[in-house]
Amino acid sequence: MLHANISLKRILHFLLLCFSLFSAVAVLWLCMGALRNPTRSFHAVVGSMVWMTFGPHLMLLSAFSLLSAGLGLRLRRGVFGSGVLILSALALLGSSVINARIVSRVVKSGGSVNPVKGLFLKPMVAAGPDESLRFREVDGQDLFVAVYKPRERRGLSPVLMYIHGGGFMTGSNIETDADLRWFADQGWLVFSVEYRLFTPEVPTWDKAPADVACALAWVGRYAEHFQGDLTRLAVLGDSAGGNLALNLSYAAAQGRLETDCGPLPVPSAVVVQYPAVDPQAIYHEGFPIPGFEPRMLVSGYIGGAPGEFPDRVRAVSSATHISAAAPPTLILAPEKDSIVPFTSVSRFAEEARSAGVLLEMIPLPFANHVYNQLAWGAIGNQARRSLTRRFLTEHGLAPDS
């Protein structure tokens, strides 16, 4: 009986230390990856991809790892157990520092993050839009706008027009459905628009911008029908959609954008995330994620390598559209972006500010591309929503209270 108890104790000791070792090593591997350049290694890509979604979970896992290591060490002391305890403590320290830096940056920037709520993740899919309406038929393709209406109104609603990402190759105007519904529930009238995506045969460097311009004209024509206030219009966009949102809004503000879809309202603000402002930087510096290689995305969009089509590159580069007339702009920029290099976004922001644009750029530590889209309620998702709301409120584009 005594022998059986000793054997059971050894087995429990072994299992506890194995759990702690595996957990601690995994978290430390992710911590170290988050410190590396994400355009240079897959380790860095993974290490910077997880924290904005699973940061609180990894910190909790590290705490359990430390607790398990401590229990295992109480059952039987030894060099192995002491080593696992140290690794677990380092994992908890590293994950805590990363989470604390994320929360601190968001709070200092005027947003809010609740790591406890961040433990309870939900899909980015809600109930879907209230309506889906065709706004354009072109080249035999119907393009639709998803309409999200406020549940409660106090007068006319401020308007958001959202342009989705996807490398100009993929994506959907309802892929961030839960966020779009959240903004509508806060009181905004939300229009999320489609545009033509490139295919191996057809680049869309000139087609996608024309589509979103037509979408903006459609919003200008029908916003009042949905009780929207066009004097409080903001254009939002992510990644490829961030490029289109900036270029569209900046060109509309200069009054030099020509379209046969009708007059264009001038947005009062632009909010973009990880915007593809510089195709050259993406092409040459982005990390080649299988199936989503930056070189393939840029080449597919403009119809070839950047060196072959300098005029097309200039046309789609956001710096081309900078002027002092541009509306106030917020850029949420992940510092560890593996697709849209952070330095390229910083250069664009500096150039825009030098030209007189009222631009606010918020660098987000330990965040990679689409940091906010993997799960609703994650700390990255909370950051995106709260920082956007703060910026729109400060510029008079918040719903009436």
N, C-alpha and C positions, 0 to 999 in steps of 0.2 A: 504494500500500500504506500509506504514511504517512498519507494522507488518510483511508483507511478506518479506521485505528487511532484517529485523532482523532475521527471521527464516532462510532465505537463507544464511545469514552470519554465523549463528550458525552451519548450516549443513556443509558449506565449512570449517569452523574452525575445526569441528569434523573430517571431512574426511582427512584434511591435517595432523592433529595430529595422527590419526590412521595409516596413511601411514608412517609417521615418526617413530612412536613407533614400528610398525611391522618391518620396515627396520633396525632400530637401534638395536633392540633386536636380530634379526637374525644375523647381522654382528658381534655383540659382542659375541654371542654364538659361532660363528665360530672362532673368535679371541681367546677366552678362550680355545676352543678345540685344537687350534694349539699350545698351550703352554703345553698341557698334553702329557703323554707317550702314543703313538699310539698303543703300544702292550698291553694296559691295558683296553681301553674302546672304545666303538663305537663312542662316542662323539669326542674323540681324532682322530679316523680314519677319520671321516668326516671333522673335523676342519683342519686337515693337508692335506687333499686331494684336497681342492678347490683353494688354494692360487696361485699355479703355473699355474693354468688355468684361474681362474676368479678373481685373485687379483685386477687388474685394474677396473674390473666391480664392485666389492664390494666397492672399494674406491669411485668410481663415485656414486654408490647408497647411500653411507654414506653422500656424499656431497649434493645430492638431498634431503636426509632425513633432514639434518641440515637446508637447505634452506626452506623446507616445514614447519619444526617446527618453524622457525623464522617467516614465513608468518602467520602461525596459531596463534602464540603468539601476533602478531600485531593486528589480528582481535579481539582477546579476551584474556586478561591476566588471569593467574590463576596458582595454584600450579601444576596442571596436565600438563599444557603447558610448564611450566618451567622445570619440570622433564623430559619431552620428549626432550626438547632442550638440556639438559645436556647429556642424553643418546646418542643423535645424535652426539653431539660433541665428546663424548668418542669413538663412533663407527668410526668416521672419523679419530680420532687420532690413534686408534688401527690399522685400515686398512692401514693407511699411513705409520706407523712404520714398519709393516710387509712387505709391498711392497718395502719400502726403503731398508730394510735389505736384501731382495732378490736381488734387483738390485745392491746394493753395493757389495755383495759377488761375484756376477757374474763378475762385472766390475773389481774388485780387482784381480780376478782370470784370467783375460785376455780375458773374453768374452764380449758380448754386449747384451743389452736388451733395447727394446723400448716399454714402457708401453702403449703408444698411439696406436702403431701397435698391441699391445696385446689385444686391444679391439675388433679387427676384426678377428674373429676366422674362420677357415676353417676345413673341414674334413681331416682326415689323409689319404685320398684316392686321388690319382692324376690320371694320364692316364694309370697307370699300367706299367709293365716292357716292354722293347723292345723285349725280347725273354724269353721263359720259356723252359728250356731244361732238359731232364732227365740225371742225373749224376750217378744214381745207381738204380738197381732193387734188392731187398733183401726181403726174406720171402714173396714173392708175392706182394710186395708193390713197386711202382715207387716213387722215390724221385727226386725232381726237384730243379733246381737253377734258380732264376729269375735274368735276366741280364739287368742292366741299363747302357746305353752307353752315354758317353759325347756328347753333341750336337756339340761342337767345340773342336778341338784337336790342340795341338801344340807339336807334337812328341808323344811319348808313354805316356800313362796315368798311374798315380799311381793307385793301386788296393785296394779296400775295400772288404772284405768278411764279411757279416753280418749274425749273428745267432740270430734268434728271441727268445723271451721269451714265457711265458705261463705256468710256473710251471711244465714243462716237460709233461704236460697233454693236453694242447691246444695251440693255436697260429698258425700263418701263416707266411710264408716268405714274404708276401706282406702286412702285417698288418700295417707297417710303410711306406707304399708306397710313401707318399708325401715327407717324409724325404729322402728316398732312391733316389727319383728323384731329390731332391734338391742337394744332394751330386754329382750326375751325372752331373747336370747342372753346378756345380762349376768346373768340369773337372776330377772327379774321375770315374774310371770304377768300377761299383758296382756289386757284386755277392751276392745275398741273398739266403741262402740255407735252405732246409728242413732236418728234421731228424725224426726218429721214436718216436712217443709219446706213453707214457704208457697207458695201458688199465687195467681194473680190473683184467684181467687174466694174463697180460704180463707186468712185469716191464722192464724198458729199461735202467737201470743204466750202462749196458755194451754195449747196442745197440746204444743209441744216441751218445756217444763219438766216436764209430766206424764210424757212419754215417758222422759226421762233419769232421773226419779225411779223409774219402774218398772224401768229398767235397773239402777239402783243396788240396788233391792230384789232383782232377779234375781241380781246379783253376790253380794249378801249370802247368798242362799239356796244358790248353787251353787259358790262359791269353794272351799269345802272339798272338793267333789267333784274339783276340779282341783288339789288339794293347795296351795291358797292360804291365806295367813294374813291373816284379816280385821283382826287387830289392827295390821297394817302395810298399811293401805289408803290410797292417794293417788288423787285425781281430777285428771286433766290435761285441758286444753282450749285450743283456739286460736280467737281471734277470736270469732265467734258462739258457738263451743263454749267459749271462755273465759268468756263471760257465763253460759252455762248451768252450767259447772263451779263458778263462784263462788257463784251463787245457790243451786244445789242443795246444795253443801257447807255453806254458811253457814246455810241454813234447816234442814238436817238436824242441825247442831250445836246449834241452839236447840230441837230437838224439836217444831217447830211445823209440819212439812211433812206434810200428809195425803195418802195415796195408798191406793188399794184393791189395790195390788200386793203388799202385805206390809210387814213392818218394814224400816226403813232402817238400815243400818250407818252410823256416823258416821265420815267420813274423818279420817285422822290428819294429812293435809296436802293442800294444793292447789297445783298448778303451772300457771300460765296464761301465754299469750303474746298480746300485742296484744288484750287482752280488750275486748269491746264493752260496757264498763261503763255508758256514758252515751249512750243513744239520741239525746237532744236534741243533744249535741255532734256526734255523727256526722251527724245530719240537717242541721245548720246549717253545719258547718265542713268536712266531708269533701269531698275533691276528686271531681268527677263523672267517673269513669272510664267510658267508654261500655260499656253492658251491665252495669255493676256500680256504678251511681250510689248513693251513700249514702242520698239521699232516697228513692229507689225501694226500697231494702232495708228501711229503717226503716218506711216506709209499708206495704210488703207484709207485714211481720211483725206490726205492731199493727193493721193494717186501715185506716190513714189517716194524716194528718199528726199529729204529736205534740200540737198544740194541740186537736185534736178529741177525743183520748182520754187525758186526763191521768192517769186511774186506771190505764190499761194501761201507760203510760210508767213510772209509779211501780212497778208490779208487776214489770216486767222490768229496771228499773234496779238495778244491783248495790249501790248505796249503801243501798237500802231494806233489804237483808238483813244489813247489818253489825251485829255484836254482839261483845262480849268473848269469847263462847263459840266464835267462829270458829277453825278449825284454822290452824296455821302456813301461811303463804302466800308463794309466790314468784311475782313478776310479771316477765316479760321484756318490756321495753317499748322498741320502736324509737323513737328520738328523731325520726325523719323519717317517721313514719307518715302517709300521705295519706288514710287511711280512718278510722281510730280516732285522733283527735287525741291527741298525747302529753300535752298539758296535762290532758285529761279523765282519763287514767289516773293522772297525778300527783295530781290532786285526790282521786280515789278512795283512793289509797294513803295520803294524809295523813289523810283522814277515818277510814279503818280503823285506822291506828296510834293516832289520838286516842281511839278507842273501846276500845283495849286489844288489838287484833289483832297477833299477832307476824307482821309482814309485811316481806318484803324485796323491794324493787323494784330491778331492774338496768336502767338506761338504756343502750341500745345505740346508739353513734354511727353515723351514715351508714347506718342500717338503716331500711327501709320495711316495710310490711305483708307478711306471708308471707315474710320475709327468709330463712327456714330451709327452705322447701319447694320451691324451684326445682330443687335438685339435691342428691343425697346426697353427703356428703363435702365440700361447700363450707364455707368458714370460718364462715358463719352457721349451717349445719347442725351443724358441730362444736361451736359455741358453745352451741347449744340443748341438745344431748345432754350435754355435759360439765357445764354449769351445773345442769341438772336432776339429774344423778347426784350432784353435790356436795351440793345442797340435800337430796335424799332421804337421802343417807348421814348428813348431820349431824343429821337428825331421826329416825334409827333405822329408816329404811325401806329400807335397802339389803339386797340378797341376802346370805345367810350366806356367808362366805368359807371 
